[in-house]
Amino acid sequence: MHVAFNGWFWNQPYTGSGQYIRRLLSALHMLAPEMRLSLVVPDHARSLEHLPPDVDVLPVRLPVSGHLGKVWFEQRGFPQAVARVGADIAHVPYWGPPLRAPSPLVCTVLDVIPLTVPEYRAGINNRLYTALVTAAAKGAAHLLTISEASKRDIVQHIGVPSDRVSVTCLAADETFHPEHGREQEKHVRQRCSLDDVDDFVLYLGSYVAHKNVRLLLAAYTYVAQGLGPDVPLVLAGHTPSSWGTRRFPDLPAYVDQLGLADYVRWIGPVNEADKPSLYRLARVFVFPSRYEGFGLGPLEAMACGTPVVACDVSSVPEVTGKAAFLVDPDDSKAMGGAILSLLLEPDLAADMRNRGLAQAQVFSWQRTAEGTLAAYEHVLKTR
């Protein structure tokens, strides 16, 4: 079997799509080393780190740049490369499939946020692109997704039969572990400017509106009242170029409005290699998102032995099981109480830590690869 992958996001590991393609390709190579794998990339992707051995790389020159270049790559460049190598399966590992493909098309739809979150529907370009990839997804031979919640949304919003959608959950990488790499923690503290902090609560993610970070900030007013500035809230992740837009609410202004300037630390983006240490150093990880295709952050935190507080929405309960405090996505008092409980009750925190470690073991990239391979085989049998 020869599978050709759209590798647009390979060099963007800070995105969910980038992490997914990297880990899936490695897991497939380990599961079925005899399978031929090709990665189709735009020609500006000159450095392909972490590529498994024996993967063919097919660079495609883009005639235009920016968003139009991405659309051209998806709709023309990738299908042309698939035709050149005669792949049995064309796999687009994110929601950007071509309308036509020379081989049976498998597309992974991680989530349908553009169809469910209003902030993503602003602007004619966003609406046109969403209409294009929605139509293309309907024509795919098979869709993969990463949670039962996402599958329900795909069936409802894209309008494909449920038997054409398979769930292949994500997993935490093996580096997310309660002990692995502990010698790096001192250096991570230094790189993240946390040398002067013994304990902190962590949020790691983006600041787009549906991530609901406003709820976490409101919740932290209760933590601040109870503990003062000794346990700051650390906010990690890429900050937008401008705040106060429909997609990115003005969180720094909200911090000031709440009087939390002395309790919040913005540390910016974190290197992938530093994330396990940062999770382990945190006393609590908080994930206030209103909608997730899967919710890898809570799983990574649990795999590192860090108790989790999150919202009881979409796919999050599937990921966390009974191993996290889940609260209403509009209840800041409940979230603040959950954080305080884990900070102030060592026995409760230890119990949640143990539950989280056990829950994280339910997921593995081998299982993800096995489900993906089964989907390929099903497509080839029924073509």
Backbone torsions as a table, in degrees:
resi	resn	phi	psi	omega
1	MET	NA	135.5	179.2
2	HIS	-119.6	119.9	-179.4
3	VAL	-116.7	128.1	176.2
4	ALA	-106.7	128.6	-176.9
5	PHE	-106.6	141.0	166.8
6	ASN	-74.0	116.3	-176.6
7	GLY	-105.3	29.0	-177.5
8	TRP	-55.1	-38.4	-174.1
9	PHE	-96.6	9.1	-175.9
10	TRP	-56.6	-43.6	-177.4
11	ASN	-89.1	21.0	177.4
12	GLN	-126.1	64.9	-174.8
13	PRO	-68.1	-11.9	177.7
14	TYR	-78.6	-7.3	176.1
15	THR	-98.8	156.3	176.8
16	GLY	-62.0	-38.3	179.7
17	SER	-67.0	-36.5	178.2
18	GLY	-67.0	-43.0	177.4
19	GLN	-63.7	-41.3	-177.0
20	TYR	-62.0	-50.0	-176.5
21	ILE	-65.4	-38.8	179.7
22	ARG	-62.7	-48.1	-175.2
23	ARG	-74.8	-35.4	178.5
24	LEU	-65.1	-45.2	-178.3
25	LEU	-61.5	-42.9	179.0
26	SER	-64.1	-41.8	-179.1
27	ALA	-67.6	-39.4	177.3
28	LEU	-64.8	-39.5	179.0
29	HIS	-62.9	-39.6	179.0
30	MET	-71.6	-38.1	-177.6
31	LEU	-71.7	-42.4	-174.7
32	ALA	-136.2	74.1	-175.4
33	PRO	-62.2	-18.4	179.5
34	GLU	-78.8	-14.9	-178.3
35	MET	-73.7	136.2	178.1
36	ARG	-86.0	127.7	-178.5
37	LEU	-120.0	132.1	175.5
38	SER	-123.0	142.2	179.2
39	LEU	-118.8	116.2	179.5
40	VAL	-94.3	122.1	-175.1
41	VAL	-130.7	154.0	171.5
42	PRO	-67.6	149.8	-172.5
43	ASP	-67.7	-11.7	176.1
44	HIS	-79.4	-8.7	177.3
45	ALA	-83.8	78.6	-172.0
46	ARG	-82.5	-31.2	-178.5
47	SER	-109.2	112.7	-177.5
48	LEU	-109.7	83.2	-178.9
49	GLU	-73.9	152.0	174.7
50	HIS	64.4	22.3	178.3
51	LEU	-76.5	129.0	177.7
52	PRO	-61.7	154.9	179.2
53	PRO	-65.3	153.0	174.1
54	ASP	70.2	13.1	174.8
55	VAL	-88.2	125.8	177.6
56	ASP	-75.6	132.9	178.2
57	VAL	-107.2	126.3	-177.6
58	LEU	-118.7	96.6	178.9
59	PRO	-75.5	143.3	180.0
60	VAL	-124.3	125.4	179.0
61	ARG	-78.0	132.5	-179.4
62	LEU	-93.5	128.7	178.3
63	PRO	-76.8	-19.2	178.2
64	VAL	-137.8	164.9	-178.9
65	SER	-111.3	-178.0	176.0
66	GLY	69.2	-153.4	-177.0
67	HIS	-62.2	-38.9	178.8
68	LEU	-63.4	-35.8	177.1
69	GLY	-64.0	-39.3	178.0
70	LYS	-64.4	-44.6	179.4
71	VAL	-63.8	-42.2	178.5
72	TRP	-61.6	-43.1	178.8
73	PHE	-59.0	-45.8	-178.1
74	GLU	-66.1	-43.3	-171.7
75	GLN	-90.2	-25.4	-177.5
76	ARG	-123.0	-54.3	-173.8
77	GLY	-61.6	-48.1	-179.3
78	PHE	-65.0	-49.9	178.6
79	PRO	-59.3	-37.8	178.9
80	GLN	-64.1	-39.7	178.1
81	ALA	-66.8	-38.9	177.0
82	VAL	-60.8	-43.1	179.4
83	ALA	-64.2	-39.7	-178.6
84	ARG	-60.8	-40.0	-176.3
85	VAL	-94.2	-5.5	177.0
86	GLY	63.7	40.6	-178.5
87	ALA	-65.6	147.2	177.6
88	ASP	-74.7	-34.4	-178.5
89	ILE	-131.5	138.0	170.0
90	ALA	-108.4	119.9	-176.8
91	HIS	-116.8	119.0	172.2
92	VAL	-100.8	111.7	-171.3
93	PRO	-86.6	25.7	174.2
94	TYR	-157.3	173.0	-174.2
95	TRP	-81.0	76.3	178.5
96	GLY	-155.2	49.0	-175.9
97	PRO	-77.2	155.8	174.5
98	PRO	-77.6	155.1	175.8
99	LEU	-66.4	-32.7	178.5
100	ARG	-133.4	141.0	178.2
101	ALA	-137.5	146.2	-177.8
102	PRO	-77.4	-11.9	179.3
103	SER	-128.4	162.1	175.8
104	PRO	-52.9	132.9	-171.8
105	LEU	-103.5	126.2	170.8
106	VAL	-112.1	132.4	-179.5
107	CYS	-128.9	132.2	174.2
108	THR	-94.2	117.7	176.1
109	VAL	-103.4	100.8	-176.0
110	LEU	-66.4	-34.5	177.7
111	ASP	-164.6	170.6	176.3
112	VAL	-119.1	43.3	-179.1
113	ILE	-52.0	-42.9	-179.9
114	PRO	-60.2	-21.3	179.8
115	LEU	-95.7	-13.0	-174.1
116	THR	-118.6	-20.3	-177.8
117	VAL	-111.1	115.9	-173.8
118	PRO	-57.2	-33.6	-176.8
119	GLU	-60.7	-24.2	-178.8
120	TYR	-87.1	-4.9	-179.0
121	ARG	-99.6	2.3	-179.4
122	ALA	-74.9	136.5	175.8
123	GLY	95.8	139.2	-177.2
124	ILE	-64.7	-38.0	-179.0
125	ASN	-62.9	-41.9	178.5
126	ASN	-63.1	-42.4	-178.6
127	ARG	-67.6	-40.6	178.7
128	LEU	-64.4	-44.2	-178.6
129	TYR	-65.2	-41.9	179.3
130	THR	-62.8	-40.0	177.3
131	ALA	-63.7	-40.0	180.0
132	LEU	-63.0	-51.5	-174.9
133	VAL	-74.0	-24.9	174.5
134	THR	-66.5	-46.1	177.8
135	ALA	-62.6	-41.3	-179.4
136	ALA	-66.5	-38.5	180.0
137	ALA	-63.6	-34.2	178.2
138	LYS	-62.8	-28.5	-178.6
139	GLY	-90.9	-2.1	-179.8
140	ALA	-68.6	149.5	177.0
141	ALA	-65.2	-35.9	-179.4
142	HIS	-157.5	145.9	175.6
143	LEU	-112.7	139.1	171.2
144	LEU	-109.0	148.6	171.7
145	THR	-145.9	-179.4	-164.6
146	ILE	-119.3	7.3	174.5
147	SER	-162.5	159.2	176.3
148	GLU	-65.7	-34.2	177.7
149	ALA	-62.4	-43.2	178.1
150	SER	-65.7	-37.0	178.2
151	LYS	-61.5	-43.9	178.5
152	ARG	-60.5	-41.8	179.7
153	ASP	-66.3	-38.8	179.0
154	ILE	-63.3	-46.7	179.5
155	VAL	-61.1	-41.5	-177.1
156	GLN	-73.8	-46.7	-169.4
157	HIS	-93.1	-32.1	177.7
158	ILE	-89.7	-32.4	174.7
159	GLY	86.7	39.2	175.4
160	VAL	-107.3	152.6	178.1
161	PRO	-64.2	147.0	-176.8
162	SER	-63.6	-26.1	-178.7
163	ASP	-76.3	-4.8	174.8
164	ARG	-100.9	12.2	-179.7
165	VAL	-128.3	124.7	177.3
166	SER	-115.1	143.8	177.8
167	VAL	-97.6	121.4	174.5
168	THR	-127.8	97.0	-172.8
169	CYS	-63.6	158.3	174.4
170	LEU	-83.0	-177.8	178.2
171	ALA	-153.5	159.8	173.7
172	ALA	-80.0	140.4	175.9
173	ASP	-63.2	156.0	-177.0
174	GLU	-63.4	-17.9	178.1
175	THR	-72.0	-18.1	176.5
176	PHE	-84.9	97.2	-168.3
177	HIS	-150.7	148.7	-177.2
178	PRO	-67.6	-18.3	-177.5
179	GLU	-122.8	-29.7	-174.0
180	HIS	-58.1	124.5	174.3
181	GLY	79.6	21.0	-178.1
182	ARG	-62.1	-25.4	-179.4
183	GLU	-65.3	-14.9	-179.3
184	GLN	-87.0	-9.1	-170.0
185	GLU	-63.9	-37.6	178.5
186	LYS	-60.9	-43.5	-179.7
187	HIS	-68.0	-35.5	178.5
188	VAL	-66.7	-41.4	175.4
189	ARG	-54.2	-45.0	-178.9
190	GLN	-65.4	-46.8	-178.2
191	ARG	-64.0	-30.4	-178.8
192	CYS	-95.3	7.7	178.4
193	SER	57.6	45.1	-179.8
194	LEU	-118.3	21.7	-178.5
195	ASP	-59.3	-31.8	-174.2
196	ASP	-92.8	8.6	-175.1
197	VAL	-117.1	126.2	175.7
198	ASP	-86.2	-45.3	-177.2
199	ASP	-126.9	144.1	175.1
200	PHE	-155.9	160.7	173.7
201	VAL	-104.3	138.6	-171.2
202	LEU	-116.7	135.9	160.5
203	TYR	-119.7	131.9	178.7
204	LEU	-131.6	115.3	-178.5
205	GLY	166.3	-163.0	179.7
206	SER	-95.3	177.3	-176.4
207	TYR	-117.9	19.3	176.8
208	VAL	-64.2	156.3	-167.4
209	ALA	-55.8	-42.6	-174.9
210	HIS	-70.2	-12.3	175.1
211	LYS	-70.6	-14.2	166.3
212	ASN	63.1	35.1	-177.9
213	VAL	-68.1	-23.2	174.4
214	ARG	-56.9	-39.6	178.2
215	LEU	-60.6	-45.1	179.7
216	LEU	-61.7	-42.1	179.7
217	LEU	-64.1	-43.1	176.8
218	ALA	-62.5	-40.7	178.7
219	ALA	-62.9	-32.2	-175.6
220	TYR	-73.8	-13.1	173.7
221	THR	-63.2	-33.5	177.3
222	TYR	-71.7	-38.8	178.0
223	VAL	-65.2	-42.9	-179.6
224	ALA	-62.3	-40.0	178.3
225	GLN	-63.5	-36.0	-176.3
226	GLY	-81.9	-34.2	-170.7
227	LEU	-121.4	-10.7	-177.1
228	GLY	71.1	-160.9	-174.5
229	PRO	-83.5	5.1	-175.9
230	ASP	-69.3	-24.8	179.6
231	VAL	-122.1	86.3	-176.6
232	PRO	-73.2	162.2	171.6
233	LEU	-94.2	119.4	179.9
234	VAL	-99.7	121.8	179.4
235	LEU	-106.8	116.7	-176.4
236	ALA	-120.0	138.3	177.8
237	GLY	144.1	165.2	179.3
238	HIS	-64.4	124.4	176.5
239	THR	-89.0	148.5	-178.0
240	PRO	-70.5	161.0	177.6
241	SER	-68.2	-25.5	176.4
242	SER	-147.9	139.3	176.8
243	TRP	-95.2	169.0	173.8
244	GLY	82.1	25.0	175.3
245	THR	-104.3	176.1	179.8
246	ARG	-63.4	-37.2	-178.7
247	ARG	-82.4	-31.0	-176.1
248	PHE	-124.5	92.2	178.3
249	PRO	-61.2	155.5	-174.2
250	ASP	-77.8	83.4	-177.2
251	LEU	-69.9	-40.0	176.2
252	PRO	-57.5	-39.7	177.8
253	ALA	-65.9	-36.3	179.0
254	TYR	-67.1	-37.2	175.0
255	VAL	-58.1	-46.3	179.2
256	ASP	-64.8	-41.2	-179.7
257	GLN	-60.4	-37.9	-178.7
258	LEU	-82.8	-6.9	-177.7
259	GLY	72.5	33.5	-175.7
260	LEU	-104.9	10.7	-174.1
261	ALA	-56.7	-32.9	-179.2
262	ASP	-84.3	-3.9	-174.6
263	TYR	-113.5	-8.4	-174.3
264	VAL	-117.1	135.6	175.5
265	ARG	-123.9	125.2	175.4
266	TRP	-95.9	119.5	-177.6
267	ILE	-111.9	0.7	175.5
268	GLY	74.7	-166.3	-177.6
269	PRO	-65.9	150.7	-178.6
270	VAL	-119.9	133.6	176.3
271	ASN	-60.0	144.1	179.0
272	GLU	-54.6	-39.8	-177.5
273	ALA	-66.5	-22.7	-178.0
274	ASP	-90.0	-13.8	-173.8
275	LYS	-60.9	-45.3	-179.9
276	PRO	-57.7	-42.7	179.3
277	SER	-64.0	-41.0	-179.3
278	LEU	-64.0	-42.6	175.4
279	TYR	-58.6	-46.4	-177.0
280	ARG	-65.7	-33.8	-179.1
281	LEU	-71.2	-26.0	-178.2
282	ALA	-74.4	143.5	174.4
283	ARG	-76.4	-35.3	-179.5
284	VAL	-144.3	141.7	171.8
285	PHE	-109.2	131.2	-178.1
286	VAL	-118.4	134.3	-175.4
287	PHE	-133.0	90.6	-171.1
288	PRO	-87.2	10.1	-171.4
289	SER	-55.3	144.4	176.3
290	ARG	-87.1	-21.5	-176.6
291	TYR	-152.2	130.2	178.1
292	GLU	-143.1	139.3	171.8
293	GLY	-66.6	-33.9	177.8
294	PHE	-143.8	-57.1	-176.2
295	GLY	95.0	65.4	-176.6
296	LEU	-71.0	-31.3	-179.0
297	GLY	-54.9	-52.7	177.5
298	PRO	-57.9	-38.0	-179.9
299	LEU	-66.5	-42.4	178.1
300	GLU	-62.7	-42.2	179.0
301	ALA	-63.0	-45.2	179.2
302	MET	-61.7	-40.2	179.4
303	ALA	-63.4	-25.3	178.0
304	CYS	-89.1	-3.6	178.9
305	GLY	87.3	22.2	-179.0
306	THR	-104.7	126.2	178.2
307	PRO	-61.2	148.3	-172.8
308	VAL	-122.7	137.6	167.3
309	VAL	-117.3	130.0	-177.8
310	ALA	-148.3	179.3	180.0
311	CYS	-98.4	144.8	-175.6
312	ASP	-85.3	70.0	-174.8
313	VAL	-140.6	158.6	174.2
314	SER	39.8	-123.1	-173.0
315	SER	-85.6	-8.8	-172.0
316	VAL	-58.1	-44.3	177.9
317	PRO	-61.1	-31.3	176.0
318	GLU	-62.6	-39.8	-175.8
319	VAL	-75.6	-45.4	-172.4
320	THR	-87.2	-21.9	-175.9
321	GLY	56.7	-131.8	178.2
322	LYS	-100.6	24.1	-173.2
323	ALA	-105.7	14.8	179.4
324	ALA	-146.5	155.8	169.6
325	PHE	-78.4	116.6	178.0
326	LEU	-109.9	131.7	-176.8
327	VAL	-129.3	166.6	176.4
328	ASP	-64.6	138.9	-176.4
329	PRO	-70.5	-1.3	176.8
330	ASP	-117.8	5.1	-173.5
331	ASP	-105.5	88.4	-178.4
332	SER	-67.5	-32.8	-179.9
333	LYS	-65.3	-41.2	178.6
334	ALA	-65.1	-40.3	178.6
335	MET	-66.2	-43.7	177.3
336	GLY	-60.4	-41.8	178.3
337	GLY	-63.5	-38.8	178.8
338	ALA	-64.4	-43.2	179.3
339	ILE	-63.1	-45.9	179.8
340	LEU	-61.9	-40.4	179.8
341	SER	-59.6	-43.7	-179.4
342	LEU	-70.9	-30.1	178.9
343	LEU	-76.4	-31.9	-170.9
344	LEU	-102.7	-12.9	-177.4
345	GLU	-119.7	94.9	-175.8
346	PRO	-58.6	-37.5	-179.1
347	ASP	-66.4	-40.6	177.9
348	LEU	-64.6	-44.1	179.0
349	ALA	-61.9	-40.0	179.4
350	ALA	-65.4	-39.6	178.1
351	ASP	-63.9	-43.8	179.6
352	MET	-67.0	-35.8	176.3
353	ARG	-60.1	-48.0	-178.6
354	ASN	-65.8	-40.2	177.1
355	ARG	-63.1	-40.7	-179.7
356	GLY	-64.6	-42.6	178.4
357	LEU	-61.1	-41.2	179.3
358	ALA	-67.5	-41.6	-178.9
359	GLN	-64.4	-38.2	-178.7
360	ALA	-63.1	-27.5	-179.1
361	GLN	-72.5	-13.5	179.1
362	VAL	-67.2	-26.3	-173.6
363	PHE	-107.2	141.8	176.0
364	SER	-152.3	150.9	177.8
365	TRP	-70.3	-22.7	175.0
366	GLN	-64.8	-43.0	177.6
367	ARG	-64.0	-38.2	177.1
368	THR	-61.9	-44.7	179.5
369	ALA	-65.2	-39.5	179.2
370	GLU	-62.5	-42.8	178.1
371	GLY	-66.2	-36.7	178.7
372	THR	-67.4	-44.7	178.6
373	LEU	-62.4	-39.0	177.9
374	ALA	-62.3	-37.1	177.8
375	ALA	-66.3	-42.9	176.7
376	TYR	-57.3	-48.8	-177.3
377	GLU	-62.9	-38.0	177.4
378	HIS	-63.7	-42.0	179.1
379	VAL	-62.3	-44.3	-177.9
380	LEU	-68.9	-30.5	179.0
381	LYS	-73.8	-30.3	-173.1
382	THR	-105.7	5.6	-176.8
383	ARG	-68.4	NA	NA
